[in-house]
């Protein structure tokens, strides 16, 4: 379950921002986990909620957006939606797709309360 290590990394990003910006707590944390990034969103949310205890992230609302991936079809030379690795091109049925987006996992933004 690599979501635990990912949650740990996200918590480190939040805590580094807390040290740098001197805020009291996070009220909203918005993340993006593309459908191709290989993250189980429910497991990531659970890991974050457990690890957030006694940190500035405790009681924060955690929103995780899951945008669909995009890929370039090498056969028909078009950009297509890709929901999972191994999908076929929705236009020509070819499986030679090169993912161009949707594999990102990132902190989008957070709302905080001042001290």
N, C-alpha and C positions, 0 to 999 in steps of 0.2 A: 504494500500500500504506500506508494510514493507520495500520495496526497499529504501525508503527515510531514514529510520533509519540505514539500512545497508550502504548506501552511507555516512551517517554521521560518522559511525564507520571507514570506509575506509579513509575518509578525516582526521580523528583523527590520524590514523596510519601514514599517509603521513606527517601531520604536526609535529608529534613527531619525525619522521626521519629528518625533516627540522631543528628542534631545536637541535637535537643531532649532525647532520652532517654539518650544516651551509651551505647549498646550496641555490642557488638563486631561481631556479624553476625546476619543473618536466617537461621534454619534452615527456616522454613516461611512461605510467602506464600500466602494464600488470596484469590482474586478471584472476582467474580461478573460474568459476561458473559451477560446475557439473550439468548434466541434472536432477539429483535427489535432488538438494538442494532447490528447490521450489522458485527460484528467476526468475522473468521476466527480462531477460537481457536488453531489450530495455528500460524498466522502470528504471532499475539500472543505465544504461548509462545516461539517461536523468537527473535523480536525481544528479548524480555526476557532470554533466556539469553545472547544475544550481547552485549547492552548491560550485563549484570551483571558482566562480566569486570572484575576489579580494583575492585569495589565491595563493600559490605556484603551485597549480594544474591547474590554469587558462591557457587555450590554449594548455594543454597537449593532446597528442594523447592517447586515452584510448582503449586498446585492451582487449577483454574479450573472453577467450577460454572457450568452453563448452564441455568438454569431456563426453562421454557416461558413464553411470554407469556400474558397474560390480556387479554380485550377485552370491551367492552360492546356487545351487538347492539342497534342502534337499532330494528330491526324487532320482535323478540320480547322485548325488554327483559330479557335475561338475560346473565350473565357466562359466557364460553366460553373454552376454551383456544385460543390462537393461536400456531402454530408458525412462521409466516412472514407477512409483509405480503402482502395479497392473498388470504388464506385466506377461505373462506366460513364462515358460522355453522354449527356442527355440529348445531344444532337445527332451524333453518328454511331454511338454504341461502343466506340473504341475504349480500351482500357489504358492507353498511354496518356495519362494525365500527369501534369507537373503542378503540384500544389503551390499556389502563390500567396494565399492568406488563409487564416483560420487555425493556424498552429500556435498562435500567441497566447501567452498567459501573462497578464500584466495588471498592475494596480492602475486603475483609471483616475480615481480621485478619492478624496475623503473629506468629510465635514467634521470639524472639531469644535470643542468648547474651550475657550480660554480659561486660564487659571483664575 
